[in-house]
Amino acid sequence: MGFSPRNALLSALLVLVTALLGSLLVAPGVAAAESNGGTRVMPLGDSITDGWNVPGGYRVGLWRRLVDEGYSVDFVGSGFNGPPELGDHDHEGHPGWRIDEIHARVDGWLRATRPRVVLLHIGTNDIGQDYDVANAPARMRALLDRVQLAAPSAWVFVARITPIDDPVLEARVLAFNAALPGVVADRRRVRLVDMHDGFVPGDLADGVHPSTAGYDKMAARWRAALAAVPESLPRTPVLTG
């Protein structure tokens, strides 16, 4: 779905329906927040983290990969949805949210959950809503400042955001992504992850949000990024202060 004004009401309704369906897909009896004592990982962002079109989104494939490799992982966040095969439904994905909206709340979320790893994919709605796009990289810089202040020992993996199948919006995506290396440069425990290049038309379900194949591609890239920094995700869980 695009970001044109005529789709605004439909988009809002779909957000509500998706949230309701996501909650219904969770296995009966599962607590409102799951904890297995594993290394705490916070999936943080917008509807792409929440799992628009595909319940659980990339979290399903990432969870499966980590569990299959023998890792003990505890996804954390105030959100809670996804299919039964997703072993931990907690996340911090907020459909429709921009960078500034995440910035306003992130310190509380981080202090409450104390993640060792943060997986951040944000900026799509700044572009889609045409919200001061030129200053989106500056907002990302301020967001990372706040994340690192609230969780100084966490590893933060920042995504170059996924493509948009609209030439005007995609030009903004490319400009935003091109600025991100400068945003993360020289930051301790921050890494950039490419979620853009190599995506093909079949990887997008509606021109904006990934399809099942696209989300699985994201899961594989998050996994590769974590593997490149072994200390970010130890096999023996480490308490993060």
Backbone as numpy.savetxt, mean C-alpha at the origin, in Angstrom:
# Nx Ny Nz CAx CAy CAz Cx Cy Cz
-11.90 2.29 -13.41 -12.75 3.50 -13.41 -11.88 4.74 -13.41
-12.26 5.74 -14.23 -11.50 6.97 -14.27 -11.89 7.91 -13.15
-11.34 9.12 -13.20 -11.56 10.08 -12.14 -12.46 11.23 -12.59
-13.24 11.08 -13.68 -14.06 12.17 -14.17 -15.17 12.50 -13.17
-15.63 13.77 -13.14 -16.65 14.17 -12.17 -17.92 13.33 -12.24
-18.33 12.90 -13.43 -19.57 12.13 -13.53 -19.49 10.79 -12.84
-18.25 10.34 -12.55 -18.09 9.06 -11.86 -17.92 9.22 -10.36
-17.97 10.45 -9.86 -17.66 10.68 -8.44 -18.63 9.95 -7.53
-19.95 10.07 -7.79 -20.92 9.41 -6.93 -20.79 7.91 -7.01
-20.64 7.39 -8.23 -20.49 5.95 -8.39 -19.25 5.45 -7.67
-18.17 6.22 -7.74 -16.94 5.83 -7.04 -17.17 5.74 -5.54
-17.87 6.72 -4.99 -18.14 6.71 -3.55 -18.96 5.50 -3.16
-19.98 5.17 -3.98 -20.80 4.01 -3.69 -19.99 2.72 -3.79
-19.10 2.66 -4.78 -18.29 1.46 -4.93 -17.32 1.29 -3.77
-16.80 2.40 -3.24 -15.94 2.30 -2.05 -16.69 1.64 -0.92
-17.95 2.07 -0.70 -18.74 1.51 0.38 -19.03 0.04 0.14
-19.44 -0.30 -1.08 -19.75 -1.69 -1.40 -18.52 -2.58 -1.26
-17.37 -2.09 -1.76 -16.14 -2.86 -1.66 -15.77 -3.12 -0.21
-15.90 -2.09 0.63 -15.57 -2.26 2.05 -16.48 -3.28 2.70
-17.79 -3.23 2.36 -18.72 -4.17 2.94 -18.45 -5.59 2.48
-18.19 -5.75 1.18 -17.89 -7.08 0.66 -16.61 -7.62 1.25
-15.61 -6.75 1.40 -14.34 -7.19 1.98 -14.53 -7.72 3.37
-15.37 -7.04 4.16 -15.58 -7.50 5.53 -16.35 -8.80 5.56
-17.24 -9.02 4.59 -17.99 -10.26 4.54 -17.14 -11.44 4.12
-16.07 -11.19 3.39 -15.21 -12.27 2.93 -14.32 -12.82 4.02
-14.15 -12.10 5.11 -13.31 -12.57 6.20 -13.96 -13.77 6.86
-13.17 -14.77 7.17 -13.68 -15.99 7.77 -14.40 -15.70 9.08
-15.51 -16.40 9.37 -16.25 -16.18 10.61 -15.36 -16.40 11.82
-15.55 -15.57 12.83 -14.82 -15.75 14.07 -13.47 -15.08 14.11
-13.02 -14.52 12.97 -11.73 -13.85 12.96 -11.84 -12.54 13.74
-10.86 -12.26 14.57 -10.91 -11.06 15.41 -10.76 -9.81 14.56
-11.14 -8.67 15.12 -11.06 -7.40 14.40 -9.63 -6.96 14.19
-8.70 -7.55 14.88 -7.27 -7.30 14.66 -6.56 -8.61 14.94
-5.79 -9.08 13.97 -5.12 -10.36 14.10 -3.65 -10.15 14.44
-3.14 -10.98 15.32 -1.72 -10.92 15.65 -1.23 -12.34 15.87
-0.15 -12.69 15.18 0.40 -14.03 15.33 1.80 -14.00 15.93
2.23 -12.84 16.41 3.56 -12.75 16.99 4.67 -12.61 15.97
4.31 -12.52 14.69 5.32 -12.40 13.65 5.85 -10.98 13.52
6.78 -10.82 12.58 7.32 -9.49 12.30 6.21 -8.60 11.77
6.05 -7.43 12.36 4.93 -6.56 12.02 5.21 -5.78 10.73
4.29 -5.91 9.78 4.38 -5.26 8.47 3.11 -4.45 8.25
3.24 -3.16 7.96 2.08 -2.31 7.70 1.94 -2.01 6.21
0.93 -2.58 5.53 0.60 -2.16 4.18 -0.14 -0.82 4.27
0.43 0.23 3.69 -0.06 1.60 3.90 -0.34 2.28 2.56
-1.52 2.88 2.43 -1.81 3.59 1.19 -3.29 3.84 1.00
-3.73 3.69 -0.26 -5.10 4.02 -0.64 -5.86 2.76 -1.04
-6.75 2.86 -2.04 -7.55 1.71 -2.44 -6.72 0.59 -3.04
-5.56 0.90 -3.56 -4.71 -0.14 -4.12 -4.15 -1.01 -3.01
-3.93 -0.45 -1.84 -3.54 -1.24 -0.67 -4.74 -1.97 -0.09
-5.89 -1.31 -0.08 -7.12 -1.92 0.42 -7.51 -3.15 -0.40
-7.33 -3.06 -1.72 -7.67 -4.17 -2.59 -8.91 -3.92 -3.43
-8.93 -2.77 -4.12 -10.05 -2.44 -5.00 -10.14 -3.43 -6.15
-11.33 -3.92 -6.44 -11.63 -4.90 -7.50 -11.26 -6.32 -7.12
-10.18 -6.50 -6.39 -9.69 -7.83 -6.00 -9.52 -7.83 -4.49
-10.44 -8.42 -3.73 -10.34 -8.37 -2.27 -8.98 -8.83 -1.75
-8.40 -7.98 -0.92 -7.07 -8.28 -0.37 -5.94 -7.74 -1.21
-6.19 -7.49 -2.51 -5.18 -6.91 -3.38 -3.85 -7.64 -3.33
-2.75 -6.89 -3.32 -1.42 -7.49 -3.32 -1.13 -8.23 -2.03
-1.88 -7.91 -0.98 -1.59 -8.52 0.32 -1.75 -10.04 0.28
-2.66 -10.53 -0.56 -2.88 -11.97 -0.66 -1.62 -12.66 -1.19
-1.11 -12.18 -2.31 0.07 -12.80 -2.91 1.32 -12.63 -2.07
1.45 -11.49 -1.41 2.62 -11.27 -0.56 2.56 -12.19 0.65
1.41 -12.29 1.28 1.25 -13.19 2.43 1.60 -14.63 2.03
1.06 -15.09 0.91 1.30 -16.46 0.46 2.79 -16.70 0.23
3.45 -15.77 -0.43 4.88 -15.94 -0.68 5.68 -16.03 0.62
5.38 -15.14 1.56 6.15 -15.11 2.80 5.90 -16.37 3.63
4.65 -16.79 3.72 4.33 -17.99 4.49 4.96 -19.22 3.84
4.88 -19.31 2.52 5.47 -20.45 1.82 6.98 -20.53 2.04
7.61 -19.37 2.27 9.05 -19.35 2.51 9.40 -19.52 3.98
8.39 -19.68 4.82 8.64 -19.96 6.22 8.74 -18.75 7.13
8.33 -17.58 6.64 8.38 -16.38 7.47 7.13 -16.27 8.34
7.30 -15.72 9.52 6.19 -15.40 10.40 5.96 -13.89 10.33
4.82 -13.50 9.75 4.55 -12.09 9.48 3.20 -11.71 10.08
3.16 -10.54 10.67 1.93 -10.00 11.26 1.59 -8.69 10.55
0.63 -8.73 9.61 0.17 -7.50 8.98 -0.56 -6.66 10.03
-0.32 -5.35 10.04 -0.93 -4.49 11.05 -1.59 -3.28 10.40
-2.58 -2.72 11.09 -3.28 -1.54 10.62 -4.70 -1.52 11.15
-5.37 -0.39 10.98 -6.73 -0.25 11.47 -7.77 -0.78 10.50
-7.38 -1.04 9.25 -8.28 -1.64 8.28 -8.27 -3.15 8.41
-9.34 -3.77 7.90 -9.48 -5.22 8.09 -10.39 -5.77 7.00
-9.83 -6.42 6.00 -10.65 -7.07 4.98 -9.80 -8.04 4.17
-10.48 -8.76 3.28 -9.80 -9.71 2.43 -10.43 -11.08 2.49
-10.03 -11.98 1.60 -10.61 -13.32 1.54 -10.05 -14.23 2.62
-10.69 -15.37 2.86 -10.22 -16.29 3.90 -8.79 -16.77 3.70
-8.38 -16.92 2.43 -7.02 -17.42 2.19 -5.93 -16.42 2.56
-6.31 -15.18 2.80 -5.36 -14.20 3.33 -5.27 -14.42 4.83
-4.12 -14.86 5.30 -3.99 -15.28 6.69 -4.05 -14.17 7.70
-3.85 -12.92 7.27 -3.91 -11.78 8.18 -4.52 -10.61 7.42
-5.66 -10.13 7.87 -6.46 -9.18 7.11 -6.21 -7.72 7.47
-5.34 -7.46 8.45 -5.09 -6.08 8.89 -4.28 -5.30 7.85
-4.59 -4.03 7.71 -3.86 -3.18 6.77 -4.21 -1.73 7.06
-3.56 -0.81 6.35 -3.83 0.62 6.50 -4.06 1.23 5.12
-4.94 0.60 4.34 -5.30 1.12 3.02 -6.62 1.87 3.09
-6.64 3.09 2.55 -7.82 3.96 2.68 -8.26 4.44 1.29
-9.31 3.84 0.72 -9.76 4.21 -0.61 -10.04 5.71 -0.75
-9.50 6.29 -1.81 -9.74 7.70 -2.11 -8.81 8.67 -1.42
-7.95 8.18 -0.53 -7.11 9.09 0.25 -5.89 9.55 -0.53
-5.49 10.79 -0.23 -4.30 11.39 -0.82 -3.14 11.34 0.19
-2.00 11.84 -0.26 -0.81 11.86 0.60 -1.06 12.68 1.86
-1.68 13.85 1.71 -1.89 14.71 2.88 -2.82 14.09 3.90
-3.78 13.30 3.43 -4.72 12.65 4.35 -4.05 11.53 5.14
-3.17 10.80 4.49 -2.38 9.79 5.21 -1.46 10.48 6.21
-0.84 11.58 5.79 0.07 12.34 6.65 -0.62 12.76 7.95
-1.89 13.14 7.87 -2.61 13.65 9.04 -2.85 12.59 10.10
-2.81 11.30 9.71 -3.15 10.24 10.65 -2.04 9.24 10.92
-0.99 9.28 10.13 -0.05 8.16 10.13 0.70 7.99 11.44
1.01 9.07 12.13 1.79 8.90 13.36 1.02 8.08 14.39
-0.28 8.31 14.50 -1.08 7.53 15.44 -1.11 6.06 15.08
-1.27 5.76 13.80 -1.28 4.36 13.37 0.05 3.68 13.67
1.13 4.38 13.39 2.45 3.79 13.59 2.75 3.57 15.07
2.40 4.53 15.89 2.68 4.39 17.32 1.83 3.29 17.94
0.64 3.06 17.38 -0.24 2.03 17.91 0.22 0.62 17.54
0.86 0.48 16.39 1.19 -0.87 15.89 2.67 -1.19 15.86
3.53 -0.18 15.86 4.99 -0.34 15.90 5.51 -1.34 14.85
5.25 -1.09 13.57 5.71 -2.02 12.54 7.23 -1.98 12.35
7.78 -3.10 11.96 9.18 -3.15 11.57 9.33 -2.76 10.10
8.26 -3.00 9.31 8.27 -2.72 7.88 7.01 -1.94 7.52
7.17 -0.91 6.68 6.04 -0.17 6.12 6.13 -0.27 4.60
5.04 -0.71 3.97 4.96 -0.79 2.51 4.04 0.33 2.04
4.60 1.38 1.46 3.85 2.60 1.15 3.61 2.76 -0.35
2.35 2.74 -0.75 1.96 3.05 -2.13 0.90 4.13 -2.05
1.27 5.36 -2.39 0.36 6.50 -2.24 0.70 7.57 -3.30
-0.31 8.31 -3.71 -0.12 9.37 -4.70 -1.10 9.29 -5.86
-1.72 8.12 -6.04 -2.65 7.95 -7.15 -3.82 8.93 -7.07
-4.35 9.15 -5.88 -5.50 10.05 -5.74 -5.12 11.52 -5.82
-3.89 11.87 -5.44 -3.42 13.24 -5.67 -3.49 13.55 -7.16
-3.09 12.57 -7.96 -3.09 12.74 -9.41 -4.50 12.71 -9.97
-5.28 11.71 -9.57 -6.63 11.57 -10.09 -7.54 12.72 -9.71
-7.33 13.29 -8.52 -8.14 14.42 -8.07 -7.54 15.76 -8.49
-6.42 15.71 -9.20 -5.71 16.93 -9.63 -5.47 17.86 -8.45
-4.98 17.25 -7.36 -4.79 17.99 -6.11 -3.35 18.50 -6.02
-3.13 19.72 -6.45 -1.81 20.36 -6.35 -0.70 19.36 -6.70
-0.82 18.79 -7.90 0.06 17.69 -8.30 1.53 18.11 -8.29
1.81 19.34 -8.65 3.21 19.79 -8.69 3.90 19.66 -7.34
3.13 19.76 -6.26 3.71 19.67 -4.92 3.52 18.30 -4.27
3.05 17.33 -5.05 2.90 15.98 -4.49 4.22 15.40 -3.99
5.34 15.57 -4.70 6.61 15.07 -4.15 6.98 15.72 -2.83
6.69 17.01 -2.67 6.97 17.68 -1.40 6.10 17.11 -0.29
4.85 16.78 -0.62 3.98 16.16 0.38 4.49 14.77 0.74
5.01 14.05 -0.24 5.58 12.74 0.05 6.79 12.87 0.96
7.60 13.87 0.72 8.76 14.11 1.59 8.32 14.37 3.03
7.28 15.19 3.18 6.77 15.49 4.53 6.17 14.24 5.17
5.52 13.41 4.38 4.96 12.17 4.91 6.06 11.25 5.40
7.12 11.11 4.62 8.23 10.25 5.05 8.90 10.81 6.30
9.01 12.12 6.40 9.55 12.73 7.62 8.73 12.28 8.83
7.42 12.32 8.68 6.55 11.96 9.81 6.63 10.46 10.11
6.66 9.64 9.07 6.78 8.20 9.28 8.06 7.88 10.04
9.16 8.48 9.62 10.43 8.17 10.26 10.53 8.74 11.67
9.82 9.81 11.94 9.79 10.35 13.29 8.99 9.44 14.22
7.86 8.93 13.72 7.00 8.08 14.54 7.53 6.66 14.67
8.25 6.18 13.65 8.76 4.81 13.65 10.21 4.81 13.17
11.13 5.34 13.96 12.51 5.53 13.50 13.26 4.24 13.19
12.84 3.13 13.76 13.55 1.88 13.50 12.90 1.05 12.40
11.81 1.54 11.82 11.12 0.79 10.77 11.84 0.92 9.43
11.74 -0.12 8.63 12.16 -0.07 7.23 10.95 0.38 6.42
11.15 1.38 5.56 10.05 1.94 4.77 10.34 1.70 3.29
9.44 0.99 2.63 9.57 0.71 1.21 8.53 1.55 0.47
9.02 2.47 -0.36 8.18 3.46 -1.04 8.01 3.05 -2.50
6.76 2.96 -2.95 6.49 2.52 -4.31 6.50 3.68 -5.30
7.14 3.45 -6.45 6.82 4.24 -7.63 5.46 3.73 -8.08
4.44 4.57 -8.07 3.06 4.11 -8.16 2.72 3.48 -9.51
1.71 2.64 -9.49 1.28 1.91 -10.67 0.73 2.87 -11.74
0.75 2.44 -13.01 0.32 3.33 -14.10 -1.19 3.56 -14.11
-1.60 4.58 -14.84 -3.01 4.89 -15.08 -3.24 4.91 -16.58
-4.29 4.25 -17.03 -4.56 4.13 -18.46 -5.32 5.34 -18.99
-4.71 6.49 -18.82 -5.22 7.76 -19.35 -3.98 8.61 -19.62
-3.80 9.08 -20.84 -2.54 9.75 -21.17 -2.25 11.00 -20.35
-3.27 11.77 -20.03 -3.04 12.98 -19.23 -2.63 12.61 -17.81
-3.37 11.69 -17.20 -3.05 11.28 -15.84 -1.74 10.51 -15.78
-1.49 9.71 -16.80 -0.24 8.94 -16.80 0.97 9.86 -16.90
0.85 10.97 -17.60 1.96 11.93 -17.64 2.26 12.46 -16.24
1.22 12.66 -15.44 1.42 13.09 -14.06 2.06 11.98 -13.22
1.63 10.76 -13.47 2.24 9.62 -12.76 3.74 9.56 -13.04
4.10 9.70 -14.31 5.51 9.63 -14.68 6.32 10.74 -14.01
5.75 11.95 -13.97 6.46 13.06 -13.33 6.61 12.83 -11.83
5.56 12.35 -11.19 5.61 12.06 -9.76 6.64 10.98 -9.46
6.58 9.89 -10.23 7.53 8.80 -10.01 8.97 9.24 -10.24
9.17 10.11 -11.23 10.53 10.58 -11.52 11.10 11.40 -10.38
10.24 12.00 -9.57 10.71 12.81 -8.44 11.03 11.98 -7.21
10.53 10.76 -7.15 10.66 9.97 -5.92 12.10 9.60 -5.55
12.99 9.30 -6.51 14.37 9.02 -6.08 14.98 10.16 -5.27
14.69 11.39 -5.64 15.18 12.53 -4.87 14.53 12.65 -3.51
13.28 12.20 -3.42 12.55 12.25 -2.14 13.14 11.26 -1.14
13.51 10.08 -1.61 14.00 9.05 -0.68 15.51 9.07 -0.51
16.21 9.84 -1.34 17.68 9.84 -1.31 18.20 10.18 0.08
19.23 9.42 0.48 19.96 9.67 1.73 19.12 9.43 2.98
17.97 8.82 2.84 17.18 8.48 4.02 17.58 7.10 4.53
17.84 7.03 5.80 18.19 5.76 6.42 16.95 4.86 6.48
17.13 3.61 6.11 16.08 2.59 6.17 14.90 2.89 5.25
15.13 3.57 4.15 14.08 3.82 3.17 14.55 3.31 1.81
13.71 2.56 1.13 14.04 2.01 -0.17 12.91 2.30 -1.15
13.27 2.48 -2.42 12.30 2.74 -3.49 12.02 1.43 -4.22
10.74 1.19 -4.51 10.32 -0.05 -5.18 9.53 0.33 -6.43
9.92 -0.22 -7.58 9.26 0.12 -8.84 7.98 -0.70 -9.01
6.84 -0.05 -8.90 5.55 -0.69 -9.16 4.95 -0.21 -10.48
5.75 0.43 -11.30 5.23 1.03 -12.53 5.72 0.33 -13.79
7.01 0.31 -14.00 7.55 -0.20 -15.26 7.27 -1.69 -15.39
6.92 -2.10 -16.61 6.66 -3.51 -16.85 5.20 -3.90 -16.69
4.35 -2.97 -16.24 2.92 -3.27 -16.20 2.37 -3.23 -17.62
1.50 -4.18 -17.95 0.87 -4.27 -19.27 -0.62 -4.01 -19.11
-1.36 -3.77 -20.22 -2.79 -3.45 -20.09 -3.57 -4.45 -19.24
-3.25 -5.73 -19.33 -3.97 -6.72 -18.54 -3.72 -6.65 -17.06
-2.74 -5.85 -16.65 -2.44 -5.70 -15.22 -3.32 -4.66 -14.54
-4.14 -3.95 -15.33 -5.08 -2.97 -14.77 -6.50 -3.44 -15.05
-7.35 -3.42 -14.01 -8.72 -3.90 -14.17 -9.65 -2.83 -14.72
-9.40 -1.57 -14.36 -10.32 -0.49 -14.73 -9.59 0.76 -15.21
-8.34 0.60 -15.56 -7.55 1.73 -16.00 -6.79 2.42 -14.89
-7.15 2.11 -13.64 -6.50 2.73 -12.48 -6.02 1.67 -11.49
-6.91 0.76 -11.12 -6.59 -0.24 -10.10 -6.12 -1.54 -10.76
-5.18 -2.23 -10.13 -4.68 -3.48 -10.71 -5.75 -4.57 -10.80
-5.53 -5.45 -11.76 -6.30 -6.69 -11.86 -5.67 -7.72 -10.93
-6.20 -8.93 -10.94 -5.59 -10.00 -10.15 -4.13 -10.18 -10.54
-3.86 -10.17 -11.85 -2.47 -10.32 -12.31 -1.62 -9.13 -11.88
-2.19 -7.94 -11.93 -1.43 -6.76 -11.51 -1.10 -6.76 -10.04
-2.07 -7.15 -9.21 -1.81 -7.22 -7.78 -0.76 -8.28 -7.46
-0.80 -9.39 -8.20 0.20 -10.42 -7.95 1.58 -9.94 -8.37
1.63 -9.15 -9.42 2.91 -8.55 -9.82 3.42 -7.62 -8.72
2.52 -6.85 -8.12 2.92 -6.00 -7.00 3.45 -6.84 -5.84
2.76 -7.92 -5.52 3.19 -8.79 -4.43 4.61 -9.30 -4.67
4.87 -9.71 -5.92 6.20 -10.22 -6.25 7.26 -9.14 -6.09
6.92 -7.91 -6.44 7.90 -6.82 -6.34 8.14 -6.41 -4.89
7.07 -6.40 -4.08 7.30 -6.15 -2.65 8.19 -7.24 -2.06
7.90 -8.48 -2.44 8.70 -9.58 -1.90 10.17 -9.44 -2.30
10.43 -9.10 -3.56 11.80 -8.94 -4.02 12.50 -7.80 -3.28
11.76 -6.72 -3.02 12.35 -5.59 -2.30 12.72 -5.99 -0.88
11.85 -6.74 -0.22 12.15 -7.21 1.13 13.34 -8.15 1.13
13.40 -9.02 0.13 14.52 -9.97 0.05 15.85 -9.25 -0.17
15.81 -8.10 -0.82 17.04 -7.35 -1.07 17.57 -6.68 0.19
16.74 -6.61 1.23 17.15 -6.04 2.52 16.82 -7.08 3.59
17.62 -8.14 3.71 17.27 -9.25 4.61 16.99 -8.83 6.04
17.68 -7.81 6.51 17.47 -7.39 7.90 16.10 -6.75 8.12
15.41 -6.39 7.05 14.09 -5.79 7.20 13.06 -6.82 7.66
13.27 -8.07 7.29 12.30 -9.11 7.59 13.04 -10.37 8.06
13.49 -10.38 9.30 14.22 -11.54 9.81 13.32 -12.75 9.94
13.91 -13.92 9.82 13.11 -15.14 9.96 12.63 -15.32 11.39
13.41 -14.86 12.35 12.98 -14.86 13.74 12.44 -13.47 14.04
11.15 -13.36 14.37 10.55 -12.03 14.59 11.31 -11.22 15.63
11.45 -9.93 15.36 12.13 -9.00 16.25 11.14 -7.95 16.70
11.04 -7.71 18.00 10.14 -6.68 18.52 10.64 -5.31 18.10
9.74 -4.51 17.53 10.09 -3.16 17.11 9.56 -2.17 18.13
10.44 -1.31 18.64 10.01 -0.33 19.64 9.43 0.91 19.01
